Amino acid sequence: MNAALYLRRPLLVTDLPEGKSSLAYAVTRELSLNLVLRWPINSRSTLRSGLYKYEAVIRV
C-alpha cells in the first residue's frame, strides 16, 4: 500500500471475497479522501468499459 501511494500508481488487491472493500474505505478515511470508486467486475467486464464509465464520473 505504501509503495503504491508513494509511486502514485494503482494497486490491485486480490484475495478471498472479504476485506478488500474495508481496506479501500480505511485508506480513504486515513487520507481524508471523499470517494471510493466501485467497479463490480464479472466475466464480461472490459477495461474499455471501465475507463469510459469512470472518465465520465471524473468529468462531472
C-alpha distance matrix in Angstrom:
0.0 3.8 5.5 5.3 6.3 8.6 10.0 10.3 9.9 9.4 7.2 9.8 9.5 12.8 14.8 17.8 18.6 17.4 14.3 12.1 13.9 13.7 9.9 10.3 13.2 11.7 9.0 12.1 14.3 12.5 12.3 15.8 15.5 18.4 17.6 15.5 17.0 18.0 19.2 21.1 21.3 24.5 26.6 28.0 24.9 24.8 22.5 25.4 25.9 22.4 22.4 25.9 25.1 22.0 23.8 26.6 24.5 23.1 26.7 27.9
3.8 0.0 3.8 5.5 5.1 6.0 8.5 9.6 10.4 11.2 9.9 13.1 13.2 16.5 18.5 21.5 22.3 20.9 17.7 15.7 17.3 16.6 12.9 13.1 15.5 13.5 10.5 13.3 15.1 12.5 12.0 15.8 15.9 19.3 19.2 17.7 19.4 20.9 22.3 24.4 24.7 28.0 30.0 31.3 28.1 27.7 25.1 27.8 28.5 24.9 24.5 27.9 27.3 24.0 25.4 28.3 26.1 24.3 27.7 29.1
5.5 3.8 0.0 3.8 5.4 5.0 6.0 8.2 8.3 9.9 9.1 12.2 13.3 16.5 18.9 22.3 23.3 22.5 19.7 17.3 19.1 19.1 15.3 15.2 18.0 16.6 13.4 15.9 18.2 15.9 14.8 18.5 18.1 21.4 20.9 19.3 20.3 21.7 22.5 24.7 24.5 27.7 29.3 30.5 27.3 26.4 23.6 26.3 27.5 24.2 23.5 27.0 26.9 23.8 24.8 28.0 26.3 24.3 27.6 29.4
5.3 5.5 3.8 0.0 3.8 5.5 5.2 5.7 5.1 6.2 6.0 9.6 11.2 14.8 17.6 20.9 21.5 21.0 18.3 15.4 16.8 17.4 13.8 12.9 15.9 15.3 11.9 13.8 16.7 15.0 13.5 16.9 15.8 18.7 17.8 16.1 16.8 18.3 19.0 21.5 21.3 24.6 26.4 27.3 23.9 23.0 20.2 22.8 23.9 20.4 19.7 23.3 23.1 20.0 21.0 24.3 22.6 20.7 24.1 25.9
6.3 5.1 5.4 3.8 0.0 3.8 5.5 4.9 6.6 8.1 8.6 12.4 13.7 17.4 20.0 23.0 23.2 22.2 19.2 16.4 17.2 17.3 13.8 12.6 14.9 13.9 10.2 11.8 14.3 12.4 10.4 13.8 13.1 16.3 16.1 15.1 16.5 18.6 19.9 22.7 23.1 26.6 28.7 29.4 25.9 25.1 22.1 24.4 25.2 21.6 20.7 23.9 23.5 20.0 20.9 23.9 21.9 19.7 23.0 24.6
8.6 6.0 5.0 5.5 3.8 0.0 3.8 5.5 7.9 10.6 11.4 15.1 16.6 20.1 22.8 26.0 26.5 25.5 22.5 19.9 20.8 20.8 17.2 16.3 18.5 17.3 13.6 15.2 17.4 15.0 12.9 16.3 16.0 19.4 19.5 18.8 20.0 22.2 23.4 26.1 26.4 29.8 31.6 32.3 28.8 27.6 24.4 26.6 27.8 24.4 23.1 26.4 26.3 22.9 23.3 26.4 24.7 22.2 25.2 27.0
10.0 8.5 6.0 5.2 5.5 3.8 0.0 3.8 5.4 8.8 10.3 13.9 16.1 19.6 22.6 26.0 26.6 26.1 23.4 20.5 21.6 22.2 18.6 17.4 20.0 19.4 15.7 17.0 19.7 17.8 15.5 18.6 17.6 20.6 20.3 19.3 19.8 21.8 22.4 25.2 25.0 28.3 29.8 30.3 26.8 25.2 21.9 24.0 25.6 22.4 20.8 24.2 24.7 21.4 21.5 25.0 23.7 21.2 24.0 26.3
10.3 9.6 8.2 5.7 4.9 5.5 3.8 0.0 3.8 6.9 9.3 13.0 15.4 19.0 22.2 25.3 25.4 24.9 22.3 19.1 19.6 20.5 17.2 15.3 17.7 17.6 13.9 14.5 17.5 16.2 13.4 16.2 14.6 17.4 16.9 16.1 16.5 18.8 19.6 22.7 22.9 26.3 28.1 28.2 24.6 23.1 19.7 21.5 22.9 19.6 17.9 21.1 21.4 17.9 18.1 21.4 20.0 17.4 20.3 22.5
9.9 10.4 8.3 5.1 6.6 7.9 5.4 3.8 0.0 3.8 6.5 9.8 12.8 16.1 19.5 22.8 23.0 23.0 20.8 17.3 18.2 19.6 16.5 14.6 17.6 17.9 14.5 15.3 18.7 17.7 15.4 18.2 16.2 18.5 17.3 15.7 15.5 17.3 17.4 20.2 19.9 23.2 24.7 25.0 21.5 19.9 16.6 18.8 20.3 17.1 15.7 19.3 19.7 16.6 17.1 20.6 19.5 17.4 20.4 22.7
9.4 11.2 9.9 6.2 8.1 10.6 8.8 6.9 3.8 0.0 3.8 6.6 9.6 13.0 16.4 19.5 19.4 19.7 17.7 14.1 15.0 16.8 14.0 11.9 15.2 16.1 13.1 13.8 17.4 17.1 15.2 17.7 15.4 17.3 15.4 13.2 12.6 13.9 13.9 16.5 16.3 19.6 21.3 21.7 18.2 17.1 14.1 16.7 17.7 14.3 13.6 17.3 17.3 14.4 15.6 18.9 17.7 16.2 19.6 21.6
7.2 9.9 9.1 6.0 8.6 11.4 10.3 9.3 6.5 3.8 0.0 3.8 6.2 9.7 13.0 16.2 16.6 16.7 14.8 11.3 13.0 14.6 11.6 10.4 14.1 14.6 12.0 13.6 16.9 16.5 15.5 18.3 16.4 18.3 16.3 13.6 13.4 13.9 14.0 16.0 15.5 18.7 20.4 21.5 18.3 17.8 15.4 18.5 19.2 15.8 15.9 19.6 19.2 16.6 18.4 21.5 20.0 19.0 22.5 24.2
9.8 13.1 12.2 9.6 12.4 15.1 13.9 13.0 9.8 6.6 3.8 0.0 3.8 6.4 10.1 13.3 13.7 14.6 13.4 9.9 12.0 14.3 11.8 11.0 14.8 15.8 14.0 15.5 18.8 18.8 18.3 20.8 18.7 20.1 17.6 14.3 13.6 13.1 12.4 13.7 12.6 15.5 17.1 18.6 15.7 15.6 13.8 17.2 17.8 14.7 15.6 19.1 18.7 16.7 19.0 21.9 20.6 20.2 23.7 25.3
9.5 13.2 13.3 11.2 13.7 16.6 16.1 15.4 12.8 9.6 6.2 3.8 0.0 3.8 6.9 10.0 10.7 11.1 9.9 6.8 9.7 11.6 9.4 9.6 13.3 13.9 12.9 15.0 17.8 17.9 18.1 20.6 18.9 20.3 17.8 14.4 14.2 13.2 13.0 13.6 12.9 15.6 17.6 19.6 17.0 17.7 16.5 20.0 20.1 16.9 18.3 21.7 20.7 18.8 21.5 24.0 22.4 22.3 26.0 27.1
12.8 16.5 16.5 14.8 17.4 20.1 19.6 19.0 16.1 13.0 9.7 6.4 3.8 0.0 3.8 7.1 8.5 9.9 9.9 7.7 10.9 13.0 11.6 12.3 15.7 16.5 16.1 18.1 20.7 21.1 21.6 23.9 22.3 23.4 20.6 17.0 16.5 14.7 13.9 13.5 12.2 14.1 15.6 18.3 16.3 17.5 17.0 20.7 20.6 17.9 19.9 23.1 22.1 20.8 23.6 26.0 24.6 25.0 28.5 29.5
14.8 18.5 18.9 17.6 20.0 22.8 22.6 22.2 19.5 16.4 13.0 10.1 6.9 3.8 0.0 3.8 6.4 7.7 8.5 7.8 11.3 12.8 12.0 13.7 16.5 17.1 17.4 19.7 21.7 22.2 23.3 25.5 24.2 25.2 22.5 18.9 18.8 16.6 16.1 15.0 13.9 15.3 16.9 19.9 18.5 20.2 20.2 23.9 23.4 20.9 23.1 26.1 24.9 23.7 26.8 28.9 27.2 27.9 31.5 32.2
17.8 21.5 22.3 20.9 23.0 26.0 26.0 25.3 22.8 19.5 16.2 13.3 10.0 7.1 3.8 0.0 3.8 5.6 8.0 8.6 11.4 12.8 13.1 14.9 17.2 18.0 19.0 21.0 22.7 23.6 25.0 26.9 25.6 26.2 23.5 19.8 19.8 17.1 16.8 14.9 14.2 15.1 16.9 20.1 19.2 21.4 22.0 25.5 24.6 22.2 24.9 27.5 25.9 25.0 28.4 30.1 28.3 29.4 32.9 33.3
18.6 22.3 23.3 21.5 23.2 26.5 26.6 25.4 23.0 19.4 16.6 13.7 10.7 8.5 6.4 3.8 0.0 3.8 7.0 7.4 9.1 11.0 12.2 13.5 15.3 16.7 18.1 19.5 21.2 22.6 24.0 25.4 23.9 24.0 21.1 17.5 17.3 14.4 14.2 12.2 12.1 13.2 15.6 18.5 17.5 20.2 20.9 24.1 22.7 20.3 23.3 25.6 23.5 22.9 26.4 27.8 25.8 27.2 30.7 30.7
17.4 20.9 22.5 21.0 22.2 25.5 26.1 24.9 23.0 19.7 16.7 14.6 11.1 9.9 7.7 5.6 3.8 0.0 3.8 5.9 7.5 8.2 9.8 11.8 13.0 14.0 15.9 17.5 18.6 20.0 21.9 23.2 22.1 22.4 19.9 16.6 17.2 14.7 15.5 14.1 14.8 16.4 19.1 21.8 20.4 22.9 23.2 26.4 24.9 22.2 24.8 27.2 24.9 23.8 27.3 28.6 26.2 27.5 31.1 30.8
14.3 17.7 19.7 18.3 19.2 22.5 23.4 22.3 20.8 17.7 14.8 13.4 9.9 9.9 8.5 8.0 7.0 3.8 0.0 3.8 5.6 5.1 6.2 8.8 10.1 10.4 12.4 14.3 15.3 16.4 18.4 19.9 19.2 19.9 17.8 14.6 15.9 14.2 15.6 15.0 16.1 18.3 21.2 23.6 21.7 23.7 23.5 26.6 25.3 22.2 24.4 27.0 24.7 23.0 26.4 27.9 25.2 26.0 29.7 29.6
12.1 15.7 17.3 15.4 16.4 19.9 20.5 19.1 17.3 14.1 11.3 9.9 6.8 7.7 7.8 8.6 7.4 5.9 3.8 0.0 3.8 5.4 5.1 6.4 8.8 9.9 10.8 12.5 14.3 15.4 16.7 18.3 17.1 17.9 15.4 12.0 12.9 11.3 12.6 12.5 13.5 16.2 19.1 21.1 18.9 20.6 20.0 23.1 22.0 18.8 20.8 23.5 21.5 19.6 22.9 24.6 22.2 22.8 26.5 26.6
13.9 17.3 19.1 16.8 17.2 20.8 21.6 19.6 18.2 15.0 13.0 12.0 9.7 10.9 11.3 11.4 9.1 7.5 5.6 3.8 0.0 3.8 5.3 5.1 6.3 8.5 10.0 10.6 12.3 14.3 15.5 16.4 14.9 15.1 12.5 9.2 10.4 8.9 11.1 11.3 13.3 16.3 19.6 21.2 18.7 20.6 20.0 22.7 21.2 17.9 19.9 22.2 19.7 17.9 21.3 22.5 19.8 20.7 24.3 24.0
13.7 16.6 19.1 17.4 17.3 20.8 22.2 20.5 19.6 16.8 14.6 14.3 11.6 13.0 12.8 12.8 11.0 8.2 5.1 5.4 3.8 0.0 3.8 5.5 5.2 6.0 8.6 9.8 10.5 12.2 14.2 15.2 14.6 15.1 13.4 10.7 13.0 12.2 14.7 15.1 17.1 19.9 23.2 24.9 22.5 24.3 23.6 26.3 24.8 21.4 23.2 25.5 23.0 20.9 24.1 25.3 22.3 22.9 26.5 26.0
9.9 12.9 15.3 13.8 13.8 17.2 18.6 17.2 16.5 14.0 11.6 11.8 9.4 11.6 12.0 13.1 12.2 9.8 6.2 5.1 5.3 3.8 0.0 3.8 5.5 5.1 6.2 8.5 9.9 10.5 12.2 14.0 13.5 14.9 13.4 10.7 13.0 12.8 15.1 16.0 17.5 20.6 23.6 25.3 22.6 23.9 22.7 25.5 24.6 21.0 22.4 25.1 22.9 20.5 23.4 25.1 22.2 22.2 26.0 26.0
10.3 13.1 15.2 12.9 12.6 16.3 17.4 15.3 14.6 11.9 10.4 11.0 9.6 12.3 13.7 14.9 13.5 11.8 8.8 6.4 5.1 5.5 3.8 0.0 3.8 5.5 5.3 6.1 8.6 10.0 10.7 12.1 10.7 11.8 9.9 7.1 9.4 9.8 12.4 14.0 15.8 19.3 22.4 23.6 20.6 21.6 20.2 22.7 21.7 18.0 19.1 21.7 19.5 16.9 19.7 21.4 18.4 18.4 22.2 22.2
13.2 15.5 18.0 15.9 14.9 18.5 20.0 17.7 17.6 15.2 14.1 14.8 13.3 15.7 16.5 17.2 15.3 13.0 10.1 8.8 6.3 5.2 5.5 3.8 0.0 3.8 5.5 5.0 6.1 8.6 9.9 10.3 9.4 10.0 8.7 6.9 10.1 10.8 14.1 15.6 18.1 21.5 24.9 25.9 22.9 24.2 22.9 25.1 23.7 20.1 21.3 23.4 20.8 18.2 21.0 22.1 18.8 18.9 22.6 22.0
11.7 13.5 16.6 15.3 13.9 17.3 19.4 17.6 17.9 16.1 14.6 15.8 13.9 16.5 17.1 18.0 16.7 14.0 10.4 9.9 8.5 6.0 5.1 5.5 3.8 0.0 3.8 5.4 5.1 6.1 8.6 9.8 10.2 11.8 11.5 10.2 13.5 14.4 17.4 18.9 21.0 24.4 27.6 28.9 26.0 27.1 25.6 28.0 26.9 23.2 24.1 26.5 24.1 21.3 23.9 25.3 22.0 21.7 25.3 24.9
9.0 10.5 13.4 11.9 10.2 13.6 15.7 13.9 14.5 13.1 12.0 14.0 12.9 16.1 17.4 19.0 18.1 15.9 12.4 10.8 10.0 8.6 6.2 5.3 5.5 3.8 0.0 3.8 5.4 5.1 6.1 8.4 8.4 10.9 10.8 9.5 12.7 14.2 17.0 19.1 20.9 24.4 27.4 28.5 25.3 25.9 23.9 26.3 25.6 21.8 22.2 24.8 22.9 19.7 21.9 23.7 20.6 19.7 23.4 23.4
12.1 13.3 15.9 13.8 11.8 15.2 17.0 14.5 15.3 13.8 13.6 15.5 15.0 18.1 19.7 21.0 19.5 17.5 14.3 12.5 10.6 9.8 8.5 6.1 5.0 5.4 3.8 0.0 3.8 5.6 5.3 6.0 5.0 7.1 7.2 7.0 10.5 12.7 15.9 18.3 20.6 24.3 27.5 28.1 24.7 25.3 23.3 25.2 24.3 20.5 20.8 23.0 20.8 17.5 19.7 21.0 17.7 16.9 20.5 20.1
14.3 15.1 18.2 16.7 14.3 17.4 19.7 17.5 18.7 17.4 16.9 18.8 17.8 20.7 21.7 22.7 21.2 18.6 15.3 14.3 12.3 10.5 9.9 8.6 6.1 5.1 5.4 3.8 0.0 3.8 5.5 5.1 6.3 8.1 9.3 9.8 13.6 15.5 19.0 21.1 23.6 27.1 30.5 31.2 28.0 28.8 27.0 28.9 27.7 24.0 24.4 26.4 24.0 20.8 23.0 24.0 20.4 19.8 23.1 22.4
12.5 12.5 15.9 15.0 12.4 15.0 17.8 16.2 17.7 17.1 16.5 18.8 17.9 21.1 22.2 23.6 22.6 20.0 16.4 15.4 14.3 12.2 10.5 10.0 8.6 6.1 5.1 5.6 3.8 0.0 3.8 5.5 7.8 10.8 12.2 12.5 16.0 18.1 21.3 23.5 25.6 29.2 32.3 33.2 29.9 30.4 28.3 30.4 29.6 25.9 25.9 28.3 26.2 22.9 24.7 26.2 22.8 21.7 25.0 24.7
12.3 12.0 14.8 13.5 10.4 12.9 15.5 13.4 15.4 15.2 15.5 18.3 18.1 21.6 23.3 25.0 24.0 21.9 18.4 16.7 15.5 14.2 12.2 10.7 9.9 8.6 6.1 5.3 5.5 3.8 0.0 3.8 5.5 9.1 10.9 11.7 14.9 17.5 20.5 23.2 25.2 29.0 32.0 32.5 29.0 29.1 26.7 28.4 27.9 24.2 23.8 26.1 24.3 20.8 22.1 23.8 20.6 18.9 22.1 22.1
15.8 15.8 18.5 16.9 13.8 16.3 18.6 16.2 18.2 17.7 18.3 20.8 20.6 23.9 25.5 26.9 25.4 23.2 19.9 18.3 16.4 15.2 14.0 12.1 10.3 9.8 8.4 6.0 5.1 5.5 3.8 0.0 3.8 6.6 9.4 11.3 14.7 17.5 20.8 23.6 26.1 29.8 33.0 33.2 29.8 30.0 27.7 29.1 28.3 24.7 24.3 26.1 24.0 20.5 21.9 22.9 19.5 18.1 21.0 20.4
15.5 15.9 18.1 15.8 13.1 16.0 17.6 14.6 16.2 15.4 16.4 18.7 18.9 22.3 24.2 25.6 23.9 22.1 19.2 17.1 14.9 14.6 13.5 10.7 9.4 10.2 8.4 5.0 6.3 7.8 5.5 3.8 0.0 3.8 6.0 8.2 11.2 14.4 17.6 20.6 23.1 26.8 30.0 30.0 26.5 26.6 24.3 25.5 24.6 21.0 20.6 22.3 20.2 16.8 18.1 19.2 15.8 14.4 17.5 17.0
18.4 19.3 21.4 18.7 16.3 19.4 20.6 17.4 18.5 17.3 18.3 20.1 20.3 23.4 25.2 26.2 24.0 22.4 19.9 17.9 15.1 15.1 14.9 11.8 10.0 11.8 10.9 7.1 8.1 10.8 9.1 6.6 3.8 0.0 3.8 7.2 10.0 13.1 16.5 19.4 22.3 25.9 29.3 29.0 25.6 26.0 24.0 24.9 23.4 20.1 19.9 21.0 18.5 15.4 16.9 17.3 13.6 12.9 15.8 14.6
17.6 19.2 20.9 17.8 16.1 19.5 20.3 16.9 17.3 15.4 16.3 17.6 17.8 20.6 22.5 23.5 21.1 19.9 17.8 15.4 12.5 13.4 13.4 9.9 8.7 11.5 10.8 7.2 9.3 12.2 10.9 9.4 6.0 3.8 0.0 3.8 6.3 9.4 12.8 15.7 18.6 22.2 25.6 25.3 21.9 22.4 20.7 21.7 20.0 16.7 16.9 18.1 15.4 12.4 14.5 14.9 11.3 11.2 14.5 13.5
15.5 17.7 19.3 16.1 15.1 18.8 19.3 16.1 15.7 13.2 13.6 14.3 14.4 17.0 18.9 19.8 17.5 16.6 14.6 12.0 9.2 10.7 10.7 7.1 6.9 10.2 9.5 7.0 9.8 12.5 11.7 11.3 8.2 7.2 3.8 0.0 3.8 6.3 9.8 12.5 15.3 18.9 22.3 22.3 19.0 19.8 18.2 19.7 18.1 14.6 15.4 17.0 14.3 11.6 14.4 15.3 11.9 12.3 15.9 15.4
17.0 19.4 20.3 16.8 16.5 20.0 19.8 16.5 15.5 12.6 13.4 13.6 14.2 16.5 18.8 19.8 17.3 17.2 15.9 12.9 10.4 13.0 13.0 9.4 10.1 13.5 12.7 10.5 13.6 16.0 14.9 14.7 11.2 10.0 6.3 3.8 0.0 3.8 6.6 9.9 12.5 16.2 19.4 19.0 15.6 16.3 14.8 16.1 14.4 10.9 11.9 13.4 10.7 8.2 11.4 12.3 9.4 10.4 13.9 13.8
18.0 20.9 21.7 18.3 18.6 22.2 21.8 18.8 17.3 13.9 13.9 13.1 13.2 14.7 16.6 17.1 14.4 14.7 14.2 11.3 8.9 12.2 12.8 9.8 10.8 14.4 14.2 12.7 15.5 18.1 17.5 17.5 14.4 13.1 9.4 6.3 3.8 0.0 3.8 6.3 9.4 12.8 16.3 16.2 13.2 14.6 14.0 15.6 13.4 10.2 12.4 13.9 11.0 9.6 13.3 14.0 11.6 13.3 16.6 16.4
19.2 22.3 22.5 19.0 19.9 23.4 22.4 19.6 17.4 13.9 14.0 12.4 13.0 13.9 16.1 16.8 14.2 15.5 15.6 12.6 11.1 14.7 15.1 12.4 14.1 17.4 17.0 15.9 19.0 21.3 20.5 20.8 17.6 16.5 12.8 9.8 6.6 3.8 0.0 3.8 6.1 9.6 12.8 12.6 9.4 10.9 10.7 12.5 10.3 7.4 10.2 11.8 9.4 8.9 12.6 13.6 12.2 14.1 17.1 17.4
21.1 24.4 24.7 21.5 22.7 26.1 25.2 22.7 20.2 16.5 16.0 13.7 13.6 13.5 15.0 14.9 12.2 14.1 15.0 12.5 11.3 15.1 16.0 14.0 15.6 18.9 19.1 18.3 21.1 23.5 23.2 23.6 20.6 19.4 15.7 12.5 9.9 6.3 3.8 0.0 3.8 6.7 10.4 10.7 8.4 11.1 12.0 14.1 11.6 9.5 13.0 14.3 11.9 12.3 15.9 16.6 15.4 17.6 20.5 20.6
21.3 24.7 24.5 21.3 23.1 26.4 25.0 22.9 19.9 16.3 15.5 12.6 12.9 12.2 13.9 14.2 12.1 14.8 16.1 13.5 13.3 17.1 17.5 15.8 18.1 21.0 20.9 20.6 23.6 25.6 25.2 26.1 23.1 22.3 18.6 15.3 12.5 9.4 6.1 3.8 0.0 3.8 7.0 7.9 5.8 8.6 10.1 12.7 10.8 9.3 12.8 14.5 13.1 13.7 17.0 18.2 17.6 19.5 22.3 22.9
24.5 28.0 27.7 24.6 26.6 29.8 28.3 26.3 23.2 19.6 18.7 15.5 15.6 14.1 15.3 15.1 13.2 16.4 18.3 16.2 16.3 19.9 20.6 19.3 21.5 24.4 24.4 24.3 27.1 29.2 29.0 29.8 26.8 25.9 22.2 18.9 16.2 12.8 9.6 6.7 3.8 0.0 3.8 5.5 5.4 9.0 11.6 13.9 12.1 11.6 15.2 16.5 15.3 16.6 19.7 20.7 20.5 22.6 25.1 25.7
26.6 30.0 29.3 26.4 28.7 31.6 29.8 28.1 24.7 21.3 20.4 17.1 17.6 15.6 16.9 16.9 15.6 19.1 21.2 19.1 19.6 23.2 23.6 22.4 24.9 27.6 27.4 27.5 30.5 32.3 32.0 33.0 30.0 29.3 25.6 22.3 19.4 16.3 12.8 10.4 7.0 3.8 0.0 3.8 5.7 8.6 11.8 14.0 12.8 13.2 16.5 17.7 17.3 18.8 21.5 22.7 23.0 25.0 27.3 28.2
28.0 31.3 30.5 27.3 29.4 32.3 30.3 28.2 25.0 21.7 21.5 18.6 19.6 18.3 19.9 20.1 18.5 21.8 23.6 21.1 21.2 24.9 25.3 23.6 25.9 28.9 28.5 28.1 31.2 33.2 32.5 33.2 30.0 29.0 25.3 22.3 19.0 16.2 12.6 10.7 7.9 5.5 3.8 0.0 3.8 6.5 10.1 11.4 9.9 11.2 14.5 15.0 14.8 17.0 19.4 20.2 21.0 23.2 25.1 26.0
24.9 28.1 27.3 23.9 25.9 28.8 26.8 24.6 21.5 18.2 18.3 15.7 17.0 16.3 18.5 19.2 17.5 20.4 21.7 18.9 18.7 22.5 22.6 20.6 22.9 26.0 25.3 24.7 28.0 29.9 29.0 29.8 26.5 25.6 21.9 19.0 15.6 13.2 9.4 8.4 5.8 5.4 5.7 3.8 0.0 3.8 6.9 8.6 7.1 7.6 10.9 12.0 11.8 13.5 16.0 17.1 17.8 19.7 21.8 22.9
24.8 27.7 26.4 23.0 25.1 27.6 25.2 23.1 19.9 17.1 17.8 15.6 17.7 17.5 20.2 21.4 20.2 22.9 23.7 20.6 20.6 24.3 23.9 21.6 24.2 27.1 25.9 25.3 28.8 30.4 29.1 30.0 26.6 26.0 22.4 19.8 16.3 14.6 10.9 11.1 8.6 9.0 8.6 6.5 3.8 0.0 3.8 5.4 5.4 6.5 8.8 10.1 11.1 12.6 14.3 16.0 17.2 18.7 20.4 22.2
22.5 25.1 23.6 20.2 22.1 24.4 21.9 19.7 16.6 14.1 15.4 13.8 16.5 17.0 20.2 22.0 20.9 23.2 23.5 20.0 20.0 23.6 22.7 20.2 22.9 25.6 23.9 23.3 27.0 28.3 26.7 27.7 24.3 24.0 20.7 18.2 14.8 14.0 10.7 12.0 10.1 11.6 11.8 10.1 6.9 3.8 0.0 3.8 5.5 5.1 6.1 8.5 10.0 10.7 12.0 14.4 15.5 16.3 18.2 20.4
25.4 27.8 26.3 22.8 24.4 26.6 24.0 21.5 18.8 16.7 18.5 17.2 20.0 20.7 23.9 25.5 24.1 26.4 26.6 23.1 22.7 26.3 25.5 22.7 25.1 28.0 26.3 25.2 28.9 30.4 28.4 29.1 25.5 24.9 21.7 19.7 16.1 15.6 12.5 14.1 12.7 13.9 14.0 11.4 8.6 5.4 3.8 0.0 3.8 5.4 5.2 6.1 8.7 10.1 10.5 12.5 14.5 15.4 16.6 18.8
25.9 28.5 27.5 23.9 25.2 27.8 25.6 22.9 20.3 17.7 19.2 17.8 20.1 20.6 23.4 24.6 22.7 24.9 25.3 22.0 21.2 24.8 24.6 21.7 23.7 26.9 25.6 24.3 27.7 29.6 27.9 28.3 24.6 23.4 20.0 18.1 14.4 13.4 10.3 11.6 10.8 12.1 12.8 9.9 7.1 5.4 5.5 3.8 0.0 3.8 5.6 5.2 6.2 8.7 10.0 11.0 12.7 14.5 15.7 17.3
22.4 24.9 24.2 20.4 21.6 24.4 22.4 19.6 17.1 14.3 15.8 14.7 16.9 17.9 20.9 22.2 20.3 22.2 22.2 18.8 17.9 21.4 21.0 18.0 20.1 23.2 21.8 20.5 24.0 25.9 24.2 24.7 21.0 20.1 16.7 14.6 10.9 10.2 7.4 9.5 9.3 11.6 13.2 11.2 7.6 6.5 5.1 5.4 3.8 0.0 3.8 5.4 5.3 6.2 8.4 10.1 10.9 12.3 14.3 15.9
22.4 24.5 23.5 19.7 20.7 23.1 20.8 17.9 15.7 13.6 15.9 15.6 18.3 19.9 23.1 24.9 23.3 24.8 24.4 20.8 19.9 23.2 22.4 19.1 21.3 24.1 22.2 20.8 24.4 25.9 23.8 24.3 20.6 19.9 16.9 15.4 11.9 12.4 10.2 13.0 12.8 15.2 16.5 14.5 10.9 8.8 6.1 5.2 5.6 3.8 0.0 3.8 5.6 5.4 5.8 8.6 10.0 10.4 12.1 14.4
25.9 27.9 27.0 23.3 23.9 26.4 24.2 21.1 19.3 17.3 19.6 19.1 21.7 23.1 26.1 27.5 25.6 27.2 27.0 23.5 22.2 25.5 25.1 21.7 23.4 26.5 24.8 23.0 26.4 28.3 26.1 26.1 22.3 21.0 18.1 17.0 13.4 13.9 11.8 14.3 14.5 16.5 17.7 15.0 12.0 10.1 8.5 6.1 5.2 5.4 3.8 0.0 3.8 5.7 5.3 6.5 9.0 10.2 10.9 12.9
25.1 27.3 26.9 23.1 23.5 26.3 24.7 21.4 19.7 17.3 19.2 18.7 20.7 22.1 24.9 25.9 23.5 24.9 24.7 21.5 19.7 23.0 22.9 19.5 20.8 24.1 22.9 20.8 24.0 26.2 24.3 24.0 20.2 18.5 15.4 14.3 10.7 11.0 9.4 11.9 13.1 15.3 17.3 14.8 11.8 11.1 10.0 8.7 6.2 5.3 5.6 3.8 0.0 3.8 5.6 5.4 6.6 9.0 10.3 11.3
22.0 24.0 23.8 20.0 20.0 22.9 21.4 17.9 16.6 14.4 16.6 16.7 18.8 20.8 23.7 25.0 22.9 23.8 23.0 19.6 17.9 20.9 20.5 16.9 18.2 21.3 19.7 17.5 20.8 22.9 20.8 20.5 16.8 15.4 12.4 11.6 8.2 9.6 8.9 12.3 13.7 16.6 18.8 17.0 13.5 12.6 10.7 10.1 8.7 6.2 5.4 5.7 3.8 0.0 3.8 5.3 4.9 6.2 8.6 10.0
23.8 25.4 24.8 21.0 20.9 23.3 21.5 18.1 17.1 15.6 18.4 19.0 21.5 23.6 26.8 28.4 26.4 27.3 26.4 22.9 21.3 24.1 23.4 19.7 21.0 23.9 21.9 19.7 23.0 24.7 22.1 21.9 18.1 16.9 14.5 14.4 11.4 13.3 12.6 15.9 17.0 19.7 21.5 19.4 16.0 14.3 12.0 10.5 10.0 8.4 5.8 5.3 5.6 3.8 0.0 3.8 5.4 5.1 6.3 8.8
26.6 28.3 28.0 24.3 23.9 26.4 25.0 21.4 20.6 18.9 21.5 21.9 24.0 26.0 28.9 30.1 27.8 28.6 27.9 24.6 22.5 25.3 25.1 21.4 22.1 25.3 23.7 21.0 24.0 26.2 23.8 22.9 19.2 17.3 14.9 15.3 12.3 14.0 13.6 16.6 18.2 20.7 22.7 20.2 17.1 16.0 14.4 12.5 11.0 10.1 8.6 6.5 5.4 5.3 3.8 0.0 3.8 5.5 5.2 6.5
24.5 26.1 26.3 22.6 21.9 24.7 23.7 20.0 19.5 17.7 20.0 20.6 22.4 24.6 27.2 28.3 25.8 26.2 25.2 22.2 19.8 22.3 22.2 18.4 18.8 22.0 20.6 17.7 20.4 22.8 20.6 19.5 15.8 13.6 11.3 11.9 9.4 11.6 12.2 15.4 17.6 20.5 23.0 21.0 17.8 17.2 15.5 14.5 12.7 10.9 10.0 9.0 6.6 4.9 5.4 3.8 0.0 3.8 5.5 5.3
23.1 24.3 24.3 20.7 19.7 22.2 21.2 17.4 17.4 16.2 19.0 20.2 22.3 25.0 27.9 29.4 27.2 27.5 26.0 22.8 20.7 22.9 22.2 18.4 18.9 21.7 19.7 16.9 19.8 21.7 18.9 18.1 14.4 12.9 11.2 12.3 10.4 13.3 14.1 17.6 19.5 22.6 25.0 23.2 19.7 18.7 16.3 15.4 14.5 12.3 10.4 10.2 9.0 6.2 5.1 5.5 3.8 0.0 3.8 5.5
26.7 27.7 27.6 24.1 23.0 25.2 24.0 20.3 20.4 19.6 22.5 23.7 26.0 28.5 31.5 32.9 30.7 31.1 29.7 26.5 24.3 26.5 26.0 22.2 22.6 25.3 23.4 20.5 23.1 25.0 22.1 21.0 17.5 15.8 14.5 15.9 13.9 16.6 17.1 20.5 22.3 25.1 27.3 25.1 21.8 20.4 18.2 16.6 15.7 14.3 12.1 10.9 10.3 8.6 6.3 5.2 5.5 3.8 0.0 3.8
27.9 29.1 29.4 25.9 24.6 27.0 26.3 22.5 22.7 21.6 24.2 25.3 27.1 29.5 32.2 33.3 30.7 30.8 29.6 26.6 24.0 26.0 26.0 22.2 22.0 24.9 23.4 20.1 22.4 24.7 22.1 20.4 17.0 14.6 13.5 15.4 13.8 16.4 17.4 20.6 22.9 25.7 28.2 26.0 22.9 22.2 20.4 18.8 17.3 15.9 14.4 12.9 11.3 10.0 8.8 6.5 5.3 5.5 3.8 0.0
